[in-house]
Each structure stands twice: as structure tokens, then as C-alpha cells.
Amino acid sequence: MIMKFEEWLVSQQNREDVIGDFARVLDVEDVRQKFSRRKSDEHKNWADVVIGIAQPGYVDAFNEAWQEFLVAKQVAEDALVE
């Protein structure tokens, strides 16, 4: 199963850093409904949501979260292959 950013982000809500703050601010269910009407470029969809929030610091938090997500996703995919 391919890991999705929204699932990873929800699992980060208990963190006590900017990524945890970012994860708690978003209504993931609302975001998910918006995505169901779009093409599946996951990064672009999330970037559009973050830009729409227009809160200082969330763009940086998203960029940091996305990089951590990519690492976690790669680790999960590598574990499936082994």
C-alpha cells in the first residue's frame, strides 16, 4: 500500500514542533474532499491548500513535513520490497 501524505500528517499531530502545529491546524477531511475532485498530484494539491491558508510559517512547515514524508514513504516502500 502506498503511503499518502494526509495519513502521515495525521500521525504527526502529537508532535511538539512546527510540523505538529501544522498537522493540527488542517482539517484533513475537508482537504480530502477537495482532492477527490482533482487530479492526483499529491504535492501540488497540498501546496495549493497550504498557500490558501496564508498563515505565516505554514509554507516552511509544509516543506519540512513533505521532506520528512518522502523519507518515511521511501523507508516504507523499501520494507515492502525486502
C-alpha positions, -999 to 999 in steps of 0.1 A, spaced: 0 0 0 13 34 -9 17 59 19 -3 91 15 8 125 29 -25 130 47 -22 98 66 14 106 75 4 141 86 -24 129 108 1 106 126 22 137 133 -4 157 152 11 148 186 45 163 178 55 194 197 71 213 168 60 232 137 50 201 119 28 190 148 12 225 148 7 224 110 -9 189 113 -33 201 140 -44 232 121 -55 214 89 -89 198 86 -77 167 68 -112 155 60 -120 189 43 -88 187 24 -95 151 13 -129 161 -1 -112 189 -22 -87 163 -36 -114 139 -47 -123 164 -74 -87 169 -86 -60 151 -105 -37 131 -82 -6 153 -80 -4 149 -42 23 175 -37 6 202 -58 -28 195 -41 -12 200 -7 8 230 -17 -23 247 -30 -41 241 3 -11 254 23 -9 285 1 -46 290 6 -42 290 44 -19 320 41 -6 317 77 30 327 83 53 298 87 29 271 73 47 271 39 80 263 57 63 238 79 47 221 49 81 220 31 98 204 61 69 180 66 69 170 29 106 162 30 101 140 61 72 123 45 92 114 14 119 98 36 92 79 56 75 68 23 108 55 8 116 36 40 81 20 39 84 11 2 119 -4 8 105 -25 36 78 -39 13 105 -50 -12 126 -68 14 
